[in-house]
Amino acid sequence: MTAFKVCLMLTSAFLLVGCQTSAPASVCDGWSDLNPSAQTRQFIIAQDRTFAVEVGAHNEFGRSQGCWE
């Protein structure tokens, strides 16, 4: 039973190593700009000004990092 456990652990380790990516990380990974419709923007500004400011800050940060135009 011990040999089986060792074999299983080694197989699991090899599978995990095979999942690694060689792509370089970017500050833009996982980000996209937020572009609600004009009607949605008006609603958010009227109902949750803090969130509207946060969306603007999110979009500005992405632009400043060159993630989107």
NUZA-910140 format. One record per atom (N, C-alpha, C, O): chain; z, y, x; residue in three letters; residue number from 1. Coordinates in pm, 1 decimal. Last residue first. Layout:
REM residues N
{kette: A; z: Z; y: Y; x: X; rest: ALA; nr: NUM}
...
***
This chain:
REM residues 69
{kette: A; z: -2415.8; y: 5124.6; x: -715.9; rest: GLU; nr: 69}
{kette: A; z: -2463.3; y: 5264.6; x: -707.9; rest: GLU; nr: 69}
{kette: A; z: -2405.7; y: 5349.4; x: -818.3; rest: GLU; nr: 69}
{kette: A; z: -2435.2; y: 5468.6; x: -826.3; rest: GLU; nr: 69}
{kette: A; z: -2162.8; y: 4915.9; x: -576.2; rest: TRP; nr: 68}
{kette: A; z: -2268.1; y: 4943.9; x: -672.4; rest: TRP; nr: 68}
{kette: A; z: -2301.3; y: 5092.2; x: -665.3; rest: TRP; nr: 68}
{kette: A; z: -2223.4; y: 5173.1; x: -614.9; rest: TRP; nr: 68}
{kette: A; z: -2018.3; y: 4909.7; x: -341.8; rest: CYS; nr: 67}
{kette: A; z: -2036.3; y: 4785.8; x: -417.1; rest: CYS; nr: 67}
{kette: A; z: -2146.6; y: 4798.8; x: -522.8; rest: CYS; nr: 67}
{kette: A; z: -2215.1; y: 4701.3; x: -553.8; rest: CYS; nr: 67}
{kette: A; z: -1940.0; y: 5114.7; x: -176.4; rest: GLY; nr: 66}
{kette: A; z: -2079.1; y: 5072.8; x: -171.4; rest: GLY; nr: 66}
{kette: A; z: -2107.7; y: 4944.6; x: -247.6; rest: GLY; nr: 66}
{kette: A; z: -2208.0; y: 4877.9; x: -222.5; rest: GLY; nr: 66}
{kette: A; z: -1693.5; y: 5219.6; x: -204.3; rest: GLN; nr: 65}
{kette: A; z: -1704.2; y: 5105.9; x: -113.0; rest: GLN; nr: 65}
{kette: A; z: -1848.1; y: 5056.8; x: -98.5; rest: GLN; nr: 65}
{kette: A; z: -1875.6; y: 4967.8; x: -18.0; rest: GLN; nr: 65}
{kette: A; z: -1737.4; y: 5410.5; x: -398.5; rest: SER; nr: 64}
{kette: A; z: -1700.3; y: 5457.5; x: -263.9; rest: SER; nr: 64}
{kette: A; z: -1708.7; y: 5346.4; x: -160.2; rest: SER; nr: 64}
{kette: A; z: -1728.7; y: 5373.5; x: -41.8; rest: SER; nr: 64}
{kette: A; z: -1786.3; y: 5245.6; x: -620.7; rest: ARG; nr: 63}
{kette: A; z: -1894.2; y: 5329.5; x: -566.3; rest: ARG; nr: 63}
{kette: A; z: -1862.2; y: 5372.0; x: -423.7; rest: ARG; nr: 63}
{kette: A; z: -1949.8; y: 5369.9; x: -337.2; rest: ARG; nr: 63}
{kette: A; z: -1529.1; y: 5134.1; x: -651.1; rest: GLY; nr: 62}
{kette: A; z: -1644.6; y: 5048.8; x: -623.9; rest: GLY; nr: 62}
{kette: A; z: -1761.5; y: 5126.8; x: -566.2; rest: GLY; nr: 62}
{kette: A; z: -1828.2; y: 5080.3; x: -473.8; rest: GLY; nr: 62}
{kette: A; z: -1383.2; y: 5367.2; x: -710.5; rest: PHE; nr: 61}
{kette: A; z: -1351.1; y: 5288.7; x: -591.9; rest: PHE; nr: 61}
{kette: A; z: -1470.0; y: 5200.8; x: -552.8; rest: PHE; nr: 61}
{kette: A; z: -1507.0; y: 5194.1; x: -435.6; rest: PHE; nr: 61}
{kette: A; z: -1501.6; y: 5439.3; x: -955.7; rest: GLU; nr: 60}
{kette: A; z: -1513.5; y: 5528.4; x: -839.6; rest: GLU; nr: 60}
{kette: A; z: -1483.3; y: 5453.5; x: -710.2; rest: GLU; nr: 60}
{kette: A; z: -1551.5; y: 5474.6; x: -609.9; rest: GLU; nr: 60}
{kette: A; z: -1423.2; y: 5225.8; x: -1120.0; rest: ASN; nr: 59}
{kette: A; z: -1564.5; y: 5250.0; x: -1093.3; rest: ASN; nr: 59}
{kette: A; z: -1584.2; y: 5338.4; x: -971.4; rest: ASN; nr: 59}
{kette: A; z: -1674.9; y: 5314.2; x: -891.7; rest: ASN; nr: 59}
{kette: A; z: -1141.6; y: 5262.6; x: -1111.9; rest: HIS; nr: 58}
{kette: A; z: -1202.5; y: 5135.6; x: -1072.0; rest: HIS; nr: 58}
{kette: A; z: -1348.9; y: 5157.6; x: -1033.6; rest: HIS; nr: 58}
{kette: A; z: -1393.2; y: 5113.3; x: -927.6; rest: HIS; nr: 58}
{kette: A; z: -1118.7; y: 5516.2; x: -1225.3; rest: ALA; nr: 57}
{kette: A; z: -1075.4; y: 5494.9; x: -1087.1; rest: ALA; nr: 57}
{kette: A; z: -1135.6; y: 5365.9; x: -1031.6; rest: ALA; nr: 57}
{kette: A; z: -1176.3; y: 5361.7; x: -915.5; rest: ALA; nr: 57}
{kette: A; z: -1210.4; y: 5461.0; x: -1486.4; rest: GLY; nr: 56}
{kette: A; z: -1280.0; y: 5557.7; x: -1401.3; rest: GLY; nr: 56}
{kette: A; z: -1244.7; y: 5540.2; x: -1254.9; rest: GLY; nr: 56}
{kette: A; z: -1332.4; y: 5548.5; x: -1168.9; rest: GLY; nr: 56}
{kette: A; z: -1010.8; y: 5282.8; x: -1565.4; rest: VAL; nr: 55}
{kette: A; z: -1150.5; y: 5237.5; x: -1559.4; rest: VAL; nr: 55}
{kette: A; z: -1231.1; y: 5331.2; x: -1470.4; rest: VAL; nr: 55}
{kette: A; z: -1311.0; y: 5286.0; x: -1388.4; rest: VAL; nr: 55}
{kette: A; z: -790.0; y: 5457.5; x: -1558.8; rest: GLU; nr: 54}
{kette: A; z: -794.1; y: 5342.0; x: -1469.2; rest: GLU; nr: 54}
{kette: A; z: -935.8; y: 5285.9; x: -1456.2; rest: GLU; nr: 54}
{kette: A; z: -976.4; y: 5245.8; x: -1347.1; rest: GLU; nr: 54}
{kette: A; z: -855.8; y: 5632.5; x: -1766.1; rest: VAL; nr: 53}
{kette: A; z: -845.7; y: 5684.8; x: -1629.4; rest: VAL; nr: 53}
{kette: A; z: -853.6; y: 5570.1; x: -1528.3; rest: VAL; nr: 53}
{kette: A; z: -916.9; y: 5584.1; x: -1423.7; rest: VAL; nr: 53}
{kette: A; z: -836.5; y: 5452.5; x: -1979.3; rest: ALA; nr: 52}
{kette: A; z: -963.4; y: 5519.2; x: -1951.5; rest: ALA; nr: 52}
{kette: A; z: -964.6; y: 5574.5; x: -1808.9; rest: ALA; nr: 52}
{kette: A; z: -1065.5; y: 5563.6; x: -1739.3; rest: ALA; nr: 52}
{kette: A; z: -564.8; y: 5391.3; x: -1971.7; rest: PHE; nr: 51}
{kette: A; z: -662.2; y: 5287.2; x: -1940.5; rest: PHE; nr: 51}
{kette: A; z: -797.9; y: 5349.0; x: -1907.3; rest: PHE; nr: 51}
{kette: A; z: -866.6; y: 5302.3; x: -1816.4; rest: PHE; nr: 51}
{kette: A; z: -463.5; y: 5643.5; x: -2050.6; rest: THR; nr: 50}
{kette: A; z: -426.8; y: 5585.2; x: -1921.4; rest: THR; nr: 50}
{kette: A; z: -526.7; y: 5478.2; x: -1879.2; rest: THR; nr: 50}
{kette: A; z: -568.7; y: 5474.7; x: -1763.5; rest: THR; nr: 50}
{kette: A; z: -561.6; y: 5673.6; x: -2313.4; rest: ARG; nr: 49}
{kette: A; z: -610.2; y: 5761.2; x: -2206.1; rest: ARG; nr: 49}
{kette: A; z: -579.1; y: 5703.5; x: -2067.1; rest: ARG; nr: 49}
{kette: A; z: -661.3; y: 5714.5; x: -1976.1; rest: ARG; nr: 49}
{kette: A; z: -622.7; y: 5521.6; x: -2565.7; rest: ASP; nr: 48}
{kette: A; z: -550.2; y: 5475.4; x: -2446.9; rest: ASP; nr: 48}
{kette: A; z: -601.9; y: 5550.4; x: -2324.5; rest: ASP; nr: 48}
{kette: A; z: -676.6; y: 5495.9; x: -2243.3; rest: ASP; nr: 48}
{kette: A; z: -756.4; y: 5648.8; x: -2778.3; rest: GLN; nr: 47}
{kette: A; z: -646.5; y: 5558.3; x: -2806.9; rest: GLN; nr: 47}
{kette: A; z: -561.1; y: 5521.1; x: -2685.0; rest: GLN; nr: 47}
{kette: A; z: -442.1; y: 5492.5; x: -2698.5; rest: GLN; nr: 47}
{kette: A; z: -956.9; y: 5819.7; x: -2677.6; rest: ALA; nr: 46}
{kette: A; z: -870.4; y: 5866.1; x: -2786.6; rest: ALA; nr: 46}
{kette: A; z: -745.1; y: 5779.8; x: -2802.0; rest: ALA; nr: 46}
{kette: A; z: -638.5; y: 5831.6; x: -2835.2; rest: ALA; nr: 46}
{kette: A; z: -1075.8; y: 5657.8; x: -2484.2; rest: ILE; nr: 45}
{kette: A; z: -1019.5; y: 5786.8; x: -2444.5; rest: ILE; nr: 45}
{kette: A; z: -921.5; y: 5836.7; x: -2550.6; rest: ILE; nr: 45}
{kette: A; z: -815.5; y: 5889.9; x: -2517.5; rest: ILE; nr: 45}
{kette: A; z: -1163.9; y: 5447.8; x: -2649.4; rest: ILE; nr: 44}
{kette: A; z: -1062.8; y: 5423.3; x: -2545.8; rest: ILE; nr: 44}
{kette: A; z: -996.6; y: 5553.3; x: -2502.7; rest: ILE; nr: 44}
{kette: A; z: -874.7; y: 5558.5; x: -2486.4; rest: ILE; nr: 44}
{kette: A; z: -1354.3; y: 5580.9; x: -2811.5; rest: PHE; nr: 43}
{kette: A; z: -1238.7; y: 5514.8; x: -2871.0; rest: PHE; nr: 43}
{kette: A; z: -1128.2; y: 5496.9; x: -2767.5; rest: PHE; nr: 43}
{kette: A; z: -1012.0; y: 5527.3; x: -2794.6; rest: PHE; nr: 43}
{kette: A; z: -1540.3; y: 5666.3; x: -2620.4; rest: GLN; nr: 42}
{kette: A; z: -1471.8; y: 5764.5; x: -2705.5; rest: GLN; nr: 42}
{kette: A; z: -1344.8; y: 5704.7; x: -2765.6; rest: GLN; nr: 42}
{kette: A; z: -1240.5; y: 5770.0; x: -2770.0; rest: GLN; nr: 42}
{kette: A; z: -1624.0; y: 5414.7; x: -2518.7; rest: ARG; nr: 41}
{kette: A; z: -1558.6; y: 5513.6; x: -2432.0; rest: ARG; nr: 41}
{kette: A; z: -1480.2; y: 5615.2; x: -2513.9; rest: ARG; nr: 41}
{kette: A; z: -1366.0; y: 5647.0; x: -2480.5; rest: ARG; nr: 41}
{kette: A; z: -1746.7; y: 5307.9; x: -2747.1; rest: THR; nr: 40}
{kette: A; z: -1626.9; y: 5243.5; x: -2693.1; rest: THR; nr: 40}
{kette: A; z: -1551.2; y: 5339.5; x: -2602.5; rest: THR; nr: 40}
{kette: A; z: -1428.3; y: 5346.1; x: -2607.8; rest: THR; nr: 40}
{kette: A; z: -1964.6; y: 5483.7; x: -2768.5; rest: GLN; nr: 39}
{kette: A; z: -1869.2; y: 5472.2; x: -2879.2; rest: GLN; nr: 39}
{kette: A; z: -1737.8; y: 5410.0; x: -2830.2; rest: GLN; nr: 39}
{kette: A; z: -1629.8; y: 5455.3; x: -2868.3; rest: GLN; nr: 39}
{kette: A; z: -2099.7; y: 5434.4; x: -2528.0; rest: ALA; nr: 38}
{kette: A; z: -2046.5; y: 5568.2; x: -2555.7; rest: ALA; nr: 38}
{kette: A; z: -1940.4; y: 5563.3; x: -2666.3; rest: ALA; nr: 38}
{kette: A; z: -1838.2; y: 5631.4; x: -2657.7; rest: ALA; nr: 38}
{kette: A; z: -1995.3; y: 5115.6; x: -2387.7; rest: SER; nr: 37}
{kette: A; z: -2086.3; y: 5201.6; x: -2463.5; rest: SER; nr: 37}
{kette: A; z: -2019.6; y: 5337.0; x: -2489.3; rest: SER; nr: 37}
{kette: A; z: -1898.3; y: 5351.5; x: -2474.1; rest: SER; nr: 37}
{kette: A; z: -1865.0; y: 5068.4; x: -2052.6; rest: PRO; nr: 36}
{kette: A; z: -1859.1; y: 5053.7; x: -2198.1; rest: PRO; nr: 36}
{kette: A; z: -1959.4; y: 5148.2; x: -2265.7; rest: PRO; nr: 36}
{kette: A; z: -2002.1; y: 5247.6; x: -2207.1; rest: PRO; nr: 36}
{kette: A; z: -1896.4; y: 4950.0; x: -1766.3; rest: ASN; nr: 35}
{kette: A; z: -1978.7; y: 5048.0; x: -1837.1; rest: ASN; nr: 35}
{kette: A; z: -1973.8; y: 5025.5; x: -1987.4; rest: ASN; nr: 35}
{kette: A; z: -2067.4; y: 4969.7; x: -2044.6; rest: ASN; nr: 35}
{kette: A; z: -1762.6; y: 4885.3; x: -1463.1; rest: LEU; nr: 34}
{kette: A; z: -1731.9; y: 4875.0; x: -1605.7; rest: LEU; nr: 34}
{kette: A; z: -1805.7; y: 4986.9; x: -1677.3; rest: LEU; nr: 34}
{kette: A; z: -1780.6; y: 5104.8; x: -1652.1; rest: LEU; nr: 34}
{kette: A; z: -1894.1; y: 4698.5; x: -1185.7; rest: ASP; nr: 33}
{kette: A; z: -1861.2; y: 4823.8; x: -1252.8; rest: ASP; nr: 33}
{kette: A; z: -1840.4; y: 4799.3; x: -1401.5; rest: ASP; nr: 33}
{kette: A; z: -1894.2; y: 4704.2; x: -1458.1; rest: ASP; nr: 33}
{kette: A; z: -1716.3; y: 4429.9; x: -1030.5; rest: SER; nr: 32}
{kette: A; z: -1836.3; y: 4484.0; x: -1094.4; rest: SER; nr: 32}
{kette: A; z: -1795.3; y: 4610.6; x: -1167.2; rest: SER; nr: 32}
{kette: A; z: -1679.6; y: 4628.5; x: -1205.3; rest: SER; nr: 32}
{kette: A; z: -1587.9; y: 4207.5; x: -784.9; rest: TRP; nr: 31}
{kette: A; z: -1588.0; y: 4337.7; x: -851.8; rest: TRP; nr: 31}
{kette: A; z: -1720.9; y: 4360.8; x: -922.0; rest: TRP; nr: 31}
{kette: A; z: -1825.4; y: 4315.0; x: -875.8; rest: TRP; nr: 31}
{kette: A; z: -1601.3; y: 3980.2; x: -631.3; rest: GLY; nr: 30}
{kette: A; z: -1523.4; y: 3975.1; x: -754.1; rest: GLY; nr: 30}
{kette: A; z: -1520.0; y: 4105.2; x: -832.2; rest: GLY; nr: 30}
{kette: A; z: -1454.8; y: 4112.3; x: -936.4; rest: GLY; nr: 30}
{kette: A; z: -1645.4; y: 4150.7; x: -330.2; rest: ASP; nr: 29}
{kette: A; z: -1638.9; y: 4020.4; x: -396.0; rest: ASP; nr: 29}
{kette: A; z: -1548.8; y: 4026.7; x: -519.1; rest: ASP; nr: 29}
{kette: A; z: -1434.9; y: 4072.7; x: -511.9; rest: ASP; nr: 29}
{kette: A; z: -1634.7; y: 4385.5; x: -189.0; rest: CYS; nr: 28}
{kette: A; z: -1698.2; y: 4390.0; x: -321.1; rest: CYS; nr: 28}
{kette: A; z: -1689.9; y: 4257.3; x: -396.9; rest: CYS; nr: 28}
{kette: A; z: -1723.7; y: 4251.8; x: -515.1; rest: CYS; nr: 28}
{kette: A; z: -1542.5; y: 4332.4; x: 58.0; rest: VAL; nr: 27}
{kette: A; z: -1450.9; y: 4406.1; x: -29.7; rest: VAL; nr: 27}
{kette: A; z: -1505.3; y: 4409.2; x: -172.6; rest: VAL; nr: 27}
{kette: A; z: -1429.9; y: 4432.9; x: -266.9; rest: VAL; nr: 27}
{kette: A; z: -1631.0; y: 3998.8; x: 146.5; rest: SER; nr: 26}
{kette: A; z: -1667.8; y: 4138.6; x: 128.3; rest: SER; nr: 26}
{kette: A; z: -1566.1; y: 4204.0; x: 36.9; rest: SER; nr: 26}
{kette: A; z: -1509.9; y: 4139.1; x: -51.3; rest: SER; nr: 26}
{kette: A; z: -1654.3; y: 3728.9; x: 379.4; rest: ALA; nr: 25}
{kette: A; z: -1586.6; y: 3795.5; x: 268.2; rest: ALA; nr: 25}
{kette: A; z: -1628.6; y: 3942.4; x: 264.5; rest: ALA; nr: 25}
{kette: A; z: -1658.1; y: 4002.1; x: 368.1; rest: ALA; nr: 25}
{kette: A; z: -1942.3; y: 3532.3; x: 460.7; rest: PRO; nr: 24}
{kette: A; z: -1839.4; y: 3630.7; x: 496.3; rest: PRO; nr: 24}
{kette: A; z: -1780.4; y: 3696.2; x: 371.6; rest: PRO; nr: 24}
{kette: A; z: -1849.4; y: 3715.8; x: 271.6; rest: PRO; nr: 24}
{kette: A; z: -1976.0; y: 3184.9; x: 400.4; rest: ALA; nr: 23}
{kette: A; z: -2016.9; y: 3321.0; x: 365.4; rest: ALA; nr: 23}
{kette: A; z: -1906.6; y: 3419.4; x: 402.2; rest: ALA; nr: 23}
{kette: A; z: -1789.1; y: 3392.3; x: 377.2; rest: ALA; nr: 23}
{kette: A; z: -1902.8; y: 2930.7; x: 429.1; rest: SER; nr: 22}
{kette: A; z: -1920.4; y: 3004.2; x: 553.7; rest: SER; nr: 22}
{kette: A; z: -1963.6; y: 3148.1; x: 527.6; rest: SER; nr: 22}
{kette: A; z: -1985.4; y: 3224.7; x: 621.5; rest: SER; nr: 22}
{kette: A; z: -1650.4; y: 2765.1; x: 241.8; rest: THR; nr: 21}
{kette: A; z: -1775.6; y: 2839.0; x: 248.5; rest: THR; nr: 21}
{kette: A; z: -1783.4; y: 2913.4; x: 380.5; rest: THR; nr: 21}
{kette: A; z: -1681.4; y: 2954.1; x: 436.2; rest: THR; nr: 21}
{kette: A; z: -1517.8; y: 2437.5; x: 184.6; rest: GLN; nr: 20}
{kette: A; z: -1510.4; y: 2569.4; x: 245.8; rest: GLN; nr: 20}
{kette: A; z: -1648.0; y: 2633.4; x: 248.4; rest: GLN; nr: 20}
{kette: A; z: -1749.7; y: 2564.4; x: 256.3; rest: GLN; nr: 20}
{kette: A; z: -1534.8; y: 2181.6; x: 99.0; rest: CYS; nr: 19}
{kette: A; z: -1547.9; y: 2286.9; x: -1.7; rest: CYS; nr: 19}
{kette: A; z: -1542.7; y: 2427.0; x: 57.3; rest: CYS; nr: 19}
{kette: A; z: -1561.7; y: 2525.1; x: -14.7; rest: CYS; nr: 19}
{kette: A; z: -1477.1; y: 2007.2; x: 304.1; rest: GLY; nr: 18}
{kette: A; z: -1617.0; y: 2021.8; x: 264.2; rest: GLY; nr: 18}
{kette: A; z: -1638.8; y: 2132.6; x: 163.0; rest: GLY; nr: 18}
{kette: A; z: -1752.9; y: 2174.2; x: 142.8; rest: GLY; nr: 18}
{kette: A; z: -1204.1; y: 2006.3; x: 299.7; rest: VAL; nr: 17}
{kette: A; z: -1271.3; y: 2073.4; x: 410.3; rest: VAL; nr: 17}
{kette: A; z: -1416.8; y: 2098.0; x: 375.0; rest: VAL; nr: 17}
{kette: A; z: -1473.3; y: 2200.5; x: 413.1; rest: VAL; nr: 17}
{kette: A; z: -1161.1; y: 1845.4; x: 73.4; rest: LEU; nr: 16}
{kette: A; z: -1119.6; y: 1985.0; x: 73.1; rest: LEU; nr: 16}
{kette: A; z: -1189.2; y: 2064.9; x: 183.1; rest: LEU; nr: 16}
{kette: A; z: -1228.8; y: 2179.3; x: 160.8; rest: LEU; nr: 16}
{kette: A; z: -1258.2; y: 1598.6; x: 162.2; rest: LEU; nr: 15}
{kette: A; z: -1321.2; y: 1664.1; x: 47.6; rest: LEU; nr: 15}
{kette: A; z: -1285.5; y: 1812.9; x: 43.8; rest: LEU; nr: 15}
{kette: A; z: -1370.9; y: 1896.6; x: 14.1; rest: LEU; nr: 15}
{kette: A; z: -1079.3; y: 1541.0; x: 367.5; rest: PHE; nr: 14}
{kette: A; z: -1221.3; y: 1559.0; x: 398.6; rest: PHE; nr: 14}
{kette: A; z: -1293.9; y: 1630.3; x: 285.2; rest: PHE; nr: 14}
{kette: A; z: -1381.5; y: 1713.2; x: 309.8; rest: PHE; nr: 14}
{kette: A; z: -841.7; y: 1513.9; x: 217.9; rest: ALA; nr: 13}
{kette: A; z: -853.2; y: 1619.3; x: 318.7; rest: ALA; nr: 13}
{kette: A; z: -998.9; y: 1646.5; x: 352.3; rest: ALA; nr: 13}
{kette: A; z: -1038.9; y: 1762.3; x: 364.4; rest: ALA; nr: 13}
{kette: A; z: -902.8; y: 1286.3; x: 65.3; rest: SER; nr: 12}
{kette: A; z: -875.6; y: 1414.5; x: -0.4; rest: SER; nr: 12}
{kette: A; z: -891.3; y: 1529.7; x: 97.3; rest: SER; nr: 12}
{kette: A; z: -948.7; y: 1632.9; x: 62.4; rest: SER; nr: 12}
{kette: A; z: -922.8; y: 1097.0; x: 271.1; rest: THR; nr: 11}
{kette: A; z: -1038.2; y: 1125.2; x: 185.9; rest: THR; nr: 11}
{kette: A; z: -1021.6; y: 1259.9; x: 116.3; rest: THR; nr: 11}
{kette: A; z: -1116.0; y: 1338.5; x: 109.4; rest: THR; nr: 11}
{kette: A; z: -658.6; y: 1100.9; x: 362.8; rest: LEU; nr: 10}
{kette: A; z: -767.5; y: 1141.6; x: 451.2; rest: LEU; nr: 10}
{kette: A; z: -893.2; y: 1176.3; x: 371.6; rest: LEU; nr: 10}
{kette: A; z: -961.6; y: 1273.9; x: 402.2; rest: LEU; nr: 10}
{kette: A; z: -524.0; y: 1000.8; x: 134.0; rest: MET; nr: 9}
{kette: A; z: -493.0; y: 1134.7; x: 185.6; rest: MET; nr: 9}
{kette: A; z: -605.2; y: 1185.3; x: 276.3; rest: MET; nr: 9}
{kette: A; z: -643.0; y: 1302.1; x: 267.0; rest: MET; nr: 9}
{kette: A; z: -637.2; y: 745.1; x: 115.0; rest: LEU; nr: 8}
{kette: A; z: -652.4; y: 839.9; x: 5.0; rest: LEU; nr: 8}
{kette: A; z: -626.5; y: 983.1; x: 51.9; rest: LEU; nr: 8}
{kette: A; z: -698.6; y: 1075.4; x: 14.0; rest: LEU; nr: 8}
{kette: A; z: -545.5; y: 632.5; x: 355.4; rest: CYS; nr: 7}
{kette: A; z: -688.9; y: 644.0; x: 329.9; rest: CYS; nr: 7}
{kette: A; z: -717.1; y: 747.3; x: 220.3; rest: CYS; nr: 7}
{kette: A; z: -810.0; y: 827.2; x: 232.0; rest: CYS; nr: 7}
{kette: A; z: -271.1; y: 638.4; x: 303.5; rest: VAL; nr: 6}
{kette: A; z: -326.3; y: 712.5; x: 417.6; rest: VAL; nr: 6}
{kette: A; z: -474.9; y: 735.2; x: 397.1; rest: VAL; nr: 6}
{kette: A; z: -524.7; y: 845.6; x: 419.3; rest: VAL; nr: 6}
{kette: A; z: -258.9; y: 465.6; x: 81.4; rest: LYS; nr: 5}
{kette: A; z: -214.5; y: 604.9; x: 69.2; rest: LYS; nr: 5}
{kette: A; z: -271.6; y: 690.9; x: 181.3; rest: LYS; nr: 5}
{kette: A; z: -315.6; y: 803.3; x: 157.3; rest: LYS; nr: 5}
{kette: A; z: -348.3; y: 224.9; x: 199.5; rest: PHE; nr: 4}
{kette: A; z: -421.6; y: 284.7; x: 87.9; rest: PHE; nr: 4}
{kette: A; z: -385.9; y: 432.3; x: 72.1; rest: PHE; nr: 4}
{kette: A; z: -474.5; y: 515.2; x: 51.5; rest: PHE; nr: 4}
{kette: A; z: -146.2; y: 176.7; x: 380.1; rest: ALA; nr: 3}
{kette: A; z: -281.7; y: 202.6; x: 430.6; rest: ALA; nr: 3}
{kette: A; z: -365.9; y: 268.3; x: 322.2; rest: ALA; nr: 3}
{kette: A; z: -445.8; y: 357.5; x: 350.6; rest: ALA; nr: 3}
{kette: A; z: 62.9; y: 124.0; x: 199.8; rest: THR; nr: 2}
{kette: A; z: 70.0; y: 240.0; x: 287.3; rest: THR; nr: 2}
{kette: A; z: -68.0; y: 275.6; x: 342.6; rest: THR; nr: 2}
{kette: A; z: -102.5; y: 393.5; x: 350.6; rest: THR; nr: 2}
{kette: A; z: 0.0; y: -119.1; x: 82.1; rest: MET; nr: 1}
{kette: A; z: 0.0; y: 0.0; x: 0.0; rest: MET; nr: 1}
{kette: A; z: 0.0; y: 124.7; x: 86.0; rest: MET; nr: 1}
{kette: A; z: -59.9; y: 224.6; x: 46.2; rest: MET; nr: 1}
***
